Amino acid sequence: MAVITISREMGTGAYHIAEELARKLKYTLVDGERVSASAAKYGLAPDMLQMVDEKPPSYITAEDRKRAAALNTVELILLDFARKGNVILYGRGGQDLMKGCGNVLRLRFIGDFEERVERFAEREWIDPDLARSMIRRSDHQRGGFIHFYFDRAWSDPLGYDLTFNTSRLSPEIIVESIIAASKAPAIKEAEKGAAEIIDNTILIKKIETALLNAPGLDYRPFNIVAEKGQVVLSGYIASEEEKTTALKIVESVKGVKSLDADIQVVNYKAYKDKS
């Protein structure tokens, strides 16, 4: 059940490489189109998917929490595909979402900025100045998404196993290099424990989503640890009533077998208008 994740700068030609890689390896390519096709089954509306996909979330207002819940749902789609194995997760922080799984080959695609502009402008038949603006915006947005949601610099080389400069290397060489790397013994050996790690992550995401979607609950992210259905919570909430509600929600999530909670009540709402 090997998994390949792809992080890419816009205009690097990464999608064509991902398609060729999926064809040669006979892997499922989980891209925006496949995520969109799966969204309805997870109760995620197309407009909400468009609003949150690869964009940094917030947890301040009720609407913000709805968006964060929608982003969690996107991740649940990715995780369910990863659980089946032999997939390529295209973008959406897959390399960080699958952190801890040794059967994951994490790739990054970069390229010269002006070359990316030229490639993108030609592909989309748009003015180079517009392409330049769109690429800058995309780089900023994707970098912000990784930094906010995973607390990591998008360009940090330690977040990836292989980085390819598509301004220097041909797609054919890149594809063959990735195929060779995907056959590394360490990746194969790590497949045994990967399912359990993914199951634990799925349960955490389900708990977070349930809390974010709860009406009237001013939820701020808890620290959540899950292992084989045993869940440990820690964090802060505004009132005893909300604490009771939150704990009931967590206990009702399918897959939760036991709950150990250290939730402190801190009335931060009383200080919100004074800050």
C-alpha positions in Angstrom: 0.0 0.0 0.0 2.7 2.5 -1.0 1.8 6.2 -1.2 3.5 8.9 -3.2 2.8 12.6 -2.4 3.5 15.5 -4.7 4.0 19.1 -3.7 4.5 21.4 -6.6 5.0 25.0 -7.6 2.6 26.2 -10.2 4.0 26.0 -13.7 6.5 23.2 -13.1 4.7 20.7 -15.2 4.2 18.4 -12.2 0.7 17.3 -13.2 1.9 15.8 -16.5 4.6 13.9 -14.6 2.1 12.7 -12.0 -0.2 11.4 -14.8 2.7 9.5 -16.4 3.8 8.2 -13.1 0.3 6.9 -12.2 0.1 5.2 -15.6 3.4 3.4 -15.3 3.0 2.4 -11.7 -0.7 1.6 -12.1 -1.4 3.9 -9.2 -4.6 6.0 -8.6 -3.9 9.7 -9.0 -5.8 11.6 -6.3 -6.0 15.1 -7.8 -8.5 17.9 -7.6 -10.9 16.3 -10.0 -11.0 13.0 -8.0 -11.4 14.9 -4.7 -14.2 16.9 -6.2 -15.9 13.7 -7.5 -15.7 12.1 -4.0 -16.8 15.3 -2.0 -20.6 14.6 -2.2 -20.2 11.2 -0.5 -18.5 13.0 2.4 -21.2 15.7 2.6 -18.9 18.4 1.2 -20.6 20.9 -1.1 -18.7 22.0 -4.3 -18.7 25.7 -3.4 -17.2 25.0 0.1 -14.6 22.7 -1.5 -13.6 25.5 -3.8 -13.4 27.9 -0.9 -11.1 25.8 1.3 -9.0 23.7 -1.0 -5.3 24.3 -0.3 -6.1 27.5 1.5 -5.0 28.3 5.1 -7.9 27.9 7.6 -8.9 29.9 10.6 -10.9 29.1 13.8 -12.1 32.5 14.9 -15.8 32.7 13.8 -18.4 30.1 13.3 -18.0 30.4 9.5 -14.3 30.0 9.9 -14.8 26.8 11.8 -17.2 25.5 9.0 -14.3 26.1 6.5 -11.8 24.3 8.8 -14.2 21.4 9.0 -14.5 21.3 5.2 -10.7 21.2 5.0 -10.7 18.3 7.4 -13.2 16.5 5.1 -10.8 17.0 2.2 -8.1 15.3 4.3 -10.4 12.4 5.2 -10.9 11.9 1.4 -7.2 11.8 0.9 -6.6 9.5 3.9 -9.3 7.0 2.8 -7.6 6.8 -0.6 -4.2 6.4 1.1 -5.6 3.6 3.3 -6.2 1.6 0.1 -2.6 2.1 -1.1 -1.0 2.4 -4.4 -2.0 6.1 -4.8 -0.5 9.4 -5.7 -1.7 12.3 -3.5 -1.4 15.4 -5.6 -1.0 18.5 -3.5 -3.2 19.4 -0.5 -0.4 18.9 2.0 -0.2 15.1 1.5 3.4 14.9 2.6 2.5 16.4 6.0 -0.8 14.7 6.4 1.0 11.3 6.0 3.7 12.3 8.4 4.9 9.3 10.4 4.1 6.8 7.7 7.3 5.2 6.4 5.7 3.8 3.3 5.3 7.3 1.8 7.6 8.8 -0.9 7.4 12.6 -0.6 8.2 14.6 -3.7 8.5 18.3 -4.4 8.7 20.0 -7.8 10.3 23.4 -8.3 11.4 25.4 -11.3 12.8 28.8 -12.4 10.1 31.5 -11.8 10.2 33.0 -15.3 10.2 29.5 -16.9 7.2 28.6 -14.9 5.5 31.8 -16.0 6.2 31.0 -19.7 5.0 27.4 -19.4 1.8 28.4 -17.6 1.1 31.3 -19.9 1.4 29.0 -23.0 -0.6 26.2 -21.4 -3.5 28.5 -20.4 -3.2 30.9 -23.4 -3.0 33.9 -21.1 -0.9 37.1 -20.9 2.5 36.5 -19.2 1.9 39.3 -16.8 -1.3 37.7 -15.7 0.5 34.3 -15.4 3.2 36.0 -13.4 0.6 37.4 -10.9 -1.3 34.1 -10.7 1.9 32.1 -9.9 3.0 34.6 -7.2 -0.4 34.3 -5.7 -0.4 30.5 -5.9 3.1 30.2 -4.3 2.0 32.6 -1.5 -1.3 30.8 -0.9 0.2 27.2 -0.9 3.1 28.3 1.3 0.6 29.9 3.7 -1.5 26.8 3.8 1.5 24.6 4.7 2.8 27.1 7.3 -0.5 27.7 9.0 -1.9 24.2 9.0 1.2 22.1 9.4 3.5 24.6 11.1 6.3 24.1 8.5 8.0 26.1 5.8 6.7 24.9 2.4 10.2 25.0 0.9 11.9 23.2 3.8 13.9 20.4 2.1 13.5 18.1 5.1 9.8 17.9 4.4 10.5 15.8 1.2 12.5 12.8 0.2 13.2 14.0 -3.4 13.1 17.5 -4.9 13.1 17.9 -8.7 14.0 21.0 -10.6 11.9 20.8 -13.8 13.9 23.6 -15.3 16.9 21.2 -15.4 15.5 17.7 -15.7 13.3 16.2 -18.3 10.0 14.5 -17.3 11.3 11.2 -18.6 14.3 11.2 -16.2 12.2 12.4 -13.3 9.6 9.7 -13.8 12.2 6.9 -14.0 14.0 8.3 -10.9 10.7 8.3 -8.9 9.9 4.7 -10.0 13.3 3.6 -8.9 12.9 5.4 -5.5 9.4 3.9 -5.0 10.9 0.4 -5.0 13.3 1.2 -2.0 13.2 -1.7 0.5 12.6 0.7 3.4 9.3 1.8 1.9 8.2 -1.7 1.3 9.1 -2.7 4.9 7.2 0.2 6.3 3.9 -0.9 4.8 3.1 -3.2 7.6 2.4 -0.6 10.2 1.1 2.1 7.9 -2.6 1.1 8.0 -2.7 1.6 11.8 -1.1 5.0 11.6 -3.5 6.1 8.9 -6.5 4.7 10.9 -5.4 6.8 13.9 -5.1 9.9 11.8 -8.5 9.3 10.3 -10.1 9.0 13.8 -8.4 12.3 14.9 -9.7 14.1 11.8 -13.2 12.7 12.4 -13.2 14.0 15.9 -11.9 17.4 14.9 -14.5 17.6 12.1 -17.4 16.7 14.5 -16.2 19.4 17.0 -15.8 22.0 14.3 -19.3 21.3 12.9 -21.0 21.4 16.3 -23.5 24.3 16.4 -23.0 26.7 19.3 -19.7 25.2 20.3 -16.9 27.8 20.2 -14.3 25.2 19.6 -10.6 26.0 19.4 -8.3 23.1 18.4 -7.6 20.5 21.1 -4.5 18.4 21.2 -5.8 15.0 20.1 -4.0 11.7 20.3 -5.6 8.5 19.1 -4.3 4.9 19.1 -6.5 1.9 18.3 -9.6 3.8 19.5 -8.1 5.1 22.7 -8.4 8.9 22.6 -6.6 11.5 24.7 -7.7 15.1 24.6 -6.1 18.2 26.1 -6.8 21.9 25.6 -9.0 24.8 26.7 -12.7 25.7 26.3 -14.8 28.6 27.5 -17.3 27.0 29.8 -18.3 23.9 31.7 -21.4 23.5 29.5 -19.3 23.6 26.3 -16.8 21.2 27.9 -19.6 18.7 28.6 -20.9 19.1 25.0 -17.5 18.6 23.5 -16.8 15.4 25.5 -20.2 14.0 24.4 -19.4 14.8 20.8 -16.1 13.0 21.0 -17.5 10.0 22.7 -20.2 9.7 20.0 -17.6 9.6 17.1 -17.5 6.1 15.5 -14.3 4.4 16.4 -13.8 6.0 19.8 -13.5 3.2 22.4 -12.3 5.2 25.4 -11.7 8.8 26.2 -9.2 10.5 28.6 -9.7 14.2 28.7 -7.7 17.1 30.3 -9.8 20.0 29.1 -9.4 23.3 31.1 -12.2 25.8 31.3 -10.9 29.3 30.6 -13.4 32.1 29.9 -11.5 33.7 27.1 -14.7 35.2 25.8 -14.8 37.6 28.7 -11.5 39.1 27.6 -12.1 39.1 23.8 -13.5 42.6 23.7 -10.7 44.0 26.0 -7.8 42.9 23.8 
